[in-house]
């Protein structure tokens, strides 16, 4: 970052967001300074552009999700929040998934695909946000203090998987794709026992929805 003040603010913010998840590690200075190696130099442009009224739902099916989880299709429910009366005004486009794989409602697996637009450069949060103009620095800083982040090569402009949160982030031109593959290992013991590879599922969701090849 350009100033010590901004660096300090970023470190404090990142510590607060990771410590509550038990994901914090000692700061790795070399990773903080690495703001380019994870950027995909072969990025050719978006396959899907951001739309404030769009979502991934039209591009992915319940059959796709059923196949990834090896369950009957009737166990998978999909909700296009962007077209639902449940959508919060001005919220980001999102497609939610519910896999009814338990006897109780609270045992269902829940996930989503969301598109988050870049923050405008003149916004108050632009410098300190992972969706702002200095996103490379923010991502590098987060990686430097996170035990569970790993870069994913050749996806979008850049991508990483957070094993602790079970989230995939893929940066595109104008927006960031966030995928949380349906999971519920806390309350669904059978699901936990399956020890699924959620990272691979998230990547497959990105591919099935057409965001990446």
C-alpha positions in Angstrom: 0.0 0.0 0.0 1.1 3.6 -0.4 1.2 4.6 3.3 2.0 3.1 6.7 -1.4 4.2 7.8 -3.2 2.1 5.2 -1.0 -0.9 5.8 -1.7 -0.7 9.5 -5.5 -0.4 8.9 -5.4 -3.4 6.6 -3.5 -5.6 9.0 -6.0 -4.7 11.8 -9.0 -5.5 9.6 -7.5 -8.8 8.4 -6.6 -9.9 12.0 -10.2 -9.2 13.1 -11.7 -11.1 10.2 -9.5 -14.2 10.6 -9.0 -14.5 14.3 -12.6 -15.3 15.0 -12.3 -18.3 12.7 -9.1 -19.6 14.2 -7.5 -19.1 10.8 -4.8 -16.6 11.8 -1.1 -17.2 11.5 2.0 -15.1 12.0 2.4 -12.5 9.3 4.5 -13.7 6.4 6.3 -10.7 5.0 7.2 -12.3 1.7 3.5 -13.1 1.0 2.5 -9.5 1.9 5.0 -8.3 -0.7 3.9 -10.8 -3.3 1.1 -8.9 -5.1 1.5 -10.3 -8.6 2.5 -14.0 -8.8 -1.0 -15.2 -8.2 -2.5 -12.9 -10.9 -3.3 -14.9 -14.1 -1.3 -13.4 -16.9 -3.3 -15.5 -19.4 -6.7 -14.1 -18.5 -8.5 -13.3 -21.8 -11.6 -11.6 -20.4 -14.9 -12.5 -18.7 -17.0 -15.3 -20.0 -19.9 -13.9 -18.1 -20.2 -10.2 -17.3 -21.7 -8.7 -14.2 -25.4 -7.7 -14.2 -27.0 -6.2 -11.2 -30.2 -8.2 -12.0 -28.5 -11.4 -13.0 -27.5 -14.5 -11.2 -25.8 -17.9 -11.9 -29.1 -19.8 -11.6 -29.9 -19.8 -15.4 -26.5 -21.2 -16.1 -26.5 -24.1 -13.7 -29.1 -26.8 -12.9 -30.2 -29.0 -10.0 -29.0 -31.9 -12.1 -25.5 -30.4 -12.1 -25.5 -30.1 -8.3 -27.0 -33.6 -7.9 -24.3 -35.1 -10.0 -21.5 -33.3 -8.0 -23.0 -34.7 -4.7 -24.1 -38.0 -6.1 -27.6 -37.6 -4.8 -31.1 -37.8 -6.5 -32.0 -34.6 -8.3 -35.2 -34.2 -6.2 -33.0 -33.7 -3.2 -31.7 -30.4 -4.6 -33.5 -27.1 -4.5 -32.4 -23.9 -6.2 -33.5 -20.3 -5.5 -32.7 -17.4 -7.7 -32.5 -14.7 -5.0 -32.2 -12.0 -7.6 -35.8 -12.7 -8.7 -37.3 -13.5 -5.3 -39.2 -11.3 -2.9 -36.6 -12.4 -0.3 -33.9 -10.3 -2.0 -32.6 -7.4 0.1 -32.8 -4.2 -1.9 -29.5 -3.4 -3.7 -28.0 -6.7 -2.6 -25.7 -8.6 -4.9 -27.0 -11.2 -7.4 -27.0 -14.7 -5.8 -28.1 -18.2 -6.5 -28.8 -20.3 -3.5 -28.8 -24.1 -3.2 -30.4 -26.4 -0.6 -29.6 -30.1 -0.5 -32.1 -31.9 1.6 -29.8 -34.7 2.9 -31.0 -35.0 6.5 -34.1 -36.0 8.3 -34.3 -32.6 9.9 -34.4 -29.2 8.1 -31.3 -28.0 10.0 -29.4 -30.9 8.5 -29.8 -29.6 5.0 -26.7 -28.5 3.1 -26.8 -24.8 2.1 -24.6 -23.0 -0.5 -24.6 -20.2 -3.0 -23.0 -18.5 -6.0 -22.8 -14.7 -5.7 -21.4 -12.0 -7.8 -19.9 -8.9 -6.0 -19.2 -5.8 -8.1 -16.0 -3.9 -7.8 -16.1 -0.9 -5.5 -15.8 2.5 -7.3 -12.4 4.1 -7.0 -13.9 7.2 -5.3 -15.7 5.1 -2.7 -14.6 5.5 1.0 -14.0 1.7 1.1 -12.1 1.4 -2.2 -8.6 1.3 -0.7 -9.3 -1.1 2.1 -11.6 -3.5 0.4 -10.8 -6.8 -1.4 -13.2 -5.6 -4.0 -11.6 -2.2 -4.4 -8.8 -0.7 -6.6 -6.0 -2.3 -4.5 -7.4 -5.8 -4.5 -4.0 -7.4 -5.2 -2.6 -5.9 -2.0 -5.6 -7.0 0.0 -5.5 -10.5 -1.3 -1.8 -10.8 -0.7 -2.2 -9.5 2.9 -5.0 -11.9 3.6 -2.9 -14.8 2.3 0.0 -13.7 4.5 -2.0 -14.2 7.8 -4.3 -17.0 6.8 -3.5 -20.7 7.4 -6.2 -22.0 5.1 -6.0 -19.8 2.0 -4.5 -21.2 -1.2 -4.1 -19.8 -4.6 -5.9 -21.5 -7.5 -4.1 -21.2 -10.8 -5.6 -20.2 -14.2 -9.0 -19.1 -13.0 -10.2 -15.6 -13.9 -7.8 -12.8 -13.1 -6.9 -14.5 -9.9 -8.5 -17.0 -7.5 -8.2 -18.5 -4.1 -9.8 -21.2 -1.9 -10.4 -20.6 1.8 -10.6 -24.0 3.4 -11.7 -22.6 6.8 -14.7 -20.8 5.3 -15.2 -23.3 2.5 -15.3 -20.4 0.0 -13.9 -19.9 -3.5 -13.1 -16.4 -4.7 -12.5 -15.7 -8.4 -11.7 -12.2 -9.6 -13.0 -11.1 -12.9 -13.0 -7.8 -14.7 -15.6 -5.7 -12.8 -16.6 -8.2 -10.2 -15.6 -11.1 -7.9 -17.3 -14.4 -8.0 -17.9 -16.0 -4.6 -18.9 -19.7 -4.4 -19.8 -21.5 -1.2 -20.5 -25.1 -2.1 -23.4 -26.6 -0.1 -22.1 -28.0 3.2 -23.2 -28.5 6.8 -20.6 -30.5 8.5 -21.4 -28.9 11.8 -25.0 -30.2 12.2 -25.1 -33.1 9.6 -22.8 -35.8 10.9 -23.4 -38.1 7.9 -22.2 -35.2 5.7 -19.1 -34.7 7.8 -18.3 -38.4 7.6 -18.3 -38.2 3.8 -15.2 -35.9 4.0 -16.1 -34.3 0.6 -13.6 -32.3 -1.4 -15.5 -29.0 -1.3 -12.8 -27.2 -3.1 -13.2 -29.4 -6.2 -17.0 -29.0 -5.9 -16.7 -25.2 -5.8 -14.4 -25.2 -8.9 -16.8 -27.6 -10.7 -19.7 -25.2 -9.8 -17.8 -22.3 -11.4 -17.2 -24.4 -14.5 -20.8 -25.8 -14.7 -22.2 -22.2 -14.5 -19.9 -21.1 -17.3 -17.7 -18.6 -15.4 -14.6 -20.5 -16.3 -13.6 -23.2 -18.8 
